[in-house]
Amino acid sequence: MIRELQKNGYLYLLALPGMIFLLIFAYVPMFGHLIAFKKFNIAKGIWGSPWVGFDNFKFFFGGDWLHITINTLYLNAMFIVCGLGTSLLLAIFLNEIRLAFLKRICQSFVFMPYFISWLVVSFMTYAMFNTTGGLINKMLVRAGFEKVSWFSLAEAWPFILTILFVWKTAGYFSIIFLAAITSISSEYYESAKIDGATRIQQIIHITLPLLRPTFIVLLLLQIGRIFYGDFGMIYGIIGDNPILIPTTDVIDTYAYRALRQIGNFSLSGAVVLYQAVMGLVTILIFNWIIRRIDKDSSLF
């Protein structure tokens, strides 16, 4: 180790600020998970508060934890599949645009929704789906159909939320895929053209296989947070609507609503620790599967 430090000392010195930042803001806060096993009292602090073992977990596992866990996994699975799939197709489409001016306009157009906050999106969603003057219902009436009470239709909202998620994030992830596509050597495509390959054949046999490592890394990163619901999105759009809660309630919104009245930090810590542990287990399992399929594409 000393020999390695002497050999590449300047490189480790460059990495030092990042490592200190990671240590302070990523590893030190992990000690906060201790409050999940304590009856936290602000006046006594974390170390002064009494230990209660696993009593705080009874709040979560004594309730409707299985239903909201399934909701969380179901919604995140739809977000991951539809989001990454759309981003990949969007990146390939953008790469096929030959006019640079038109390509920049399309990139800006698809990337713009990423900067719109979920609060603004929630107002836009209400303007589109409300029963009395919503845009969707106006279009249905003009087409000769009856109005639909969207905010009373619980089964439709997992799909509506997925559409909104894809609309907002597909442009962001497509830029990552597009950067990976531009790094592919042009010699592959030139060789394929000489062999008479069409653009579709080049995409299928060159672009998609070479994008696999990027796709797997993004997939693993998202799977690592599959037990986390997007609180800003789901609570901003669904709110406390009791009709939609059975199909859209996730762990984060459930904990927020329950703890908003109780105000117990330890119970909240127990829920967060459950999400973190399950996320770690999930990413370890999927990384093991990826290693069995393609060792070079695994994270570790």
N, C-alpha and C positions, 0 to 999 in steps of 0.2 A: 504493500500500500504506500509506504514511504517512497519507494522507487517510482511508483506511478505518479505521486504528487510532485516529485522532483522533475519528472519528464513532462507532465502536462499541467504544471502549476498555474500558468496563465489562463488556461481553459477553465480550471476549477474556480479561479478567482472571478472570472466573468460570470460563472454560474452562481456565485455566492449570494448576490442580492436576491435572485429568484428563489434560492433555497431558503433564505431567511424569511422572505415573504410567505412562502408556502408553510414554513414551520409555524409562524405566528398566526396566520389567518386560516390555516387548514388543519393543523395537528393540535395546537394548543386548545382551540375551542372544543375538541373531542372530550375534554375532561368535563364539559358541561353535561354530558350524558349521565353523569353520576346522579343528577337530580331525579332521574327516572326511578332510582332505588331509594329515594329519600322523601321525607315529608318536608318539602322545601319551605323555608321561612326566610323572607327577604332580610329581616333584621339579624338573623343568625348566620346568613350566608350558606354557601354550599357545604363547607366543611363542618359548620356548627349545627346544621339541621340533622334531625335524627334519622337513622336508617329504618326503612320499612320493608326491605326485601322486594318481593314481586307484587306487593299489594296494589301499586299504581297500575299494573297491567290488568288487574281485574276489571277496571273501569272500561277498558277497550274490549277485552275478550269476553266480558260479561254482557256486552251489548250485541249490536248487529254487525259484528266485525267481518264475518264471512261474506255477507251480502255486499258491503261496501268495498271489501278487498276484490271481489269478483268484478264489481263495477269499475274499479280502478284499473285492473288488468285488462278488462275488455276495451275500455276507452283508449288506454295507452296502446294496446295492440292495434286498434284501428288507426290511431294516429301514426304509429310507426310504419305499418304496411302501406297505407295510402300516402303518407307524407313522403317517405323515401322513394316509393315508386313514382309518384308524380314529379319529385325533384329530379330523379334520374332521366325521365322522359323529357322534362323541360330543358335539362342541360344538353341532351343530345339534339333537341330541336334548336336551341340557341347556337350550338356549334355548327349546325348545318346552314345557318344564315350567312350568306357570302358578303352582303353589303355591310360594311363596318358601321355606317351611320345607323342603319336599321337595327343592327345587332345591339348597339349601345342603347337605343330607345327601348327595345324589348327587354334588355337586362334591367334598365331603370324601372320599367313598368312592373315587372314581376317582383323586383326587390323592394319596391316602395311599401307594400302592406306590412313588411316586417317592422317598420318604424312606427306604425300606428298602435297605440296602447290598447289593451283589452277593454279598458273603460269606454274608449271611443267606439270600439267594435261592438260593445254591448248596446250602445245607443243606436248604432247602425242596424244591429240585429232586431231591436225592438221596432225600429221604423219599417223594417221589411216584413216582420212576421206578426205584428199586432193585428187583432181581429177587425177593429173598426176602420182604420185608415192605412193599413199596411200595404206595401207595394205588391207583395205576393198575392194577397187577397184581391187587390184591384185587378191584377192581371187575370186571376181566375174568374172573376165576375165578368170581365170583358170577353173572356173566352167561352162564357156560358156555363161555368161551373159554380157550385155553392162555395160560400166562404168556409174556411177551415180555421177552427180555433187552435192555432199552433201551440199556444202556451197551456193548452189542456191535453195535448197529445204527447204523452210521456215517451211512447215508443219511437217517435220520430227524432227526438233530440240527440241521441248518440250519433246519428247520421248527420244532423245539422251541425253539431259541434265538430265532427270530423271534417266536414266541408270548410267550416270557418278556420280550423287549424291548418288545413292544407293550403287554403287561400293565403293565410298570413305567413307561413313558414317555408312553403315550397321554394320561393324565390331565393331565400337565404341559403338553403341546402343545395340548390341548383348551382349557385356560384362556386361552392366547394367542389361539386362534381365537374363543373366547367373548367376549373383550375387544374383538376386531375387530367381532364381530356387534353388540354393544351400542352401538358407535359409529355404526352405520348409522342414518340419520335415519328416524324413524317415519313421516314423510310418504310415503315410498315404499310402505310396507305399507298405509297408509290409502288411498292412491290405488288400490292393487291391489285392496283390499277393495271399494271403490266400483265398480270394474270387474268385480267378481264372481270374482276369483281365489281359488282354494282355498289352503290352507296349503302343500300340495306345490308348487303353481305359484309361490307366493311364494318358496319356498326355491330352486326351480330358476331362476327369472328375476330374483330380487333378491339373495338371500343369497349364493348361490354365485358369481355374477359379481363382487360387491363384495368377496368374500373372496380373489379371485385375487391381488391384490398381496401380501397377507400370506402366502398359500400359496407364492408364488414366492420371497419372501425367505427363508422357512424352508427351502424346497427348496435354494436356492443355498447357504445356510449349511451344510446337511448334506452337499451335494455337495462342498463345500470340504474336508471331512474324510473323503471316501469311501475314501481310501487308508490311513486309520487304523482299526485294529481296536479295539474296546472291550476293552482288556486285562483290566480288573477283572472284566468279565462273562465273557469266554470262558475265561480261565485259571482264574477262580474256579469255574466250572461244569465245564469239560472237564478242567482240570489237565494231567497228563502221560499221560493215557490214550492209548496208542499206536494203539488200534483206531479212535478217533474223530478222530485227528489228520488223516487224509487229506481229510476234508470240513470240518473246523472250524479248521484251522491258518491263522492270519492273520499278517501281517507282524510285528506286535508280539510275538505269542507265539513265533513262529519265532526272532526276534532275541533274545528273552529266554532261550529254552532254549539257543540256541547260545552266547550270550555269558555265560551263567551259569557255564559251565565255563571259557571262555577268559579272561573278565574284561578284555577289551580295549575301552576307551572309544572309540577311533578307529573301530573297526568298527561300534559302535553308532551313532556320529555319522553314518557313511556311510548307514546304513539310514534314520535320521531325516531326513537331507537328501533322500534319494530320495523319501520320503513327502511332504515339504514341497513339493518341486519339482513332483511329479506332481499334488498337490492344487491348486497354483496354476494349472498348465496346464489342469486339468479345469474349475476354476471360471471361467477366462477363456473357455474354449470354450462352456460353458453360458450364461455371461452374454452372449456374442456372439449365441448362438441366441435368447435371450430378447429381446435388443435388436431382432433382426430381426422377432420376432413382436409384441412389445409394448414399445416403447421406455420407456414410463413405469414399467414394472415391473422394469427392469434395475437392478443395483446401481450401475453406472457406465457 
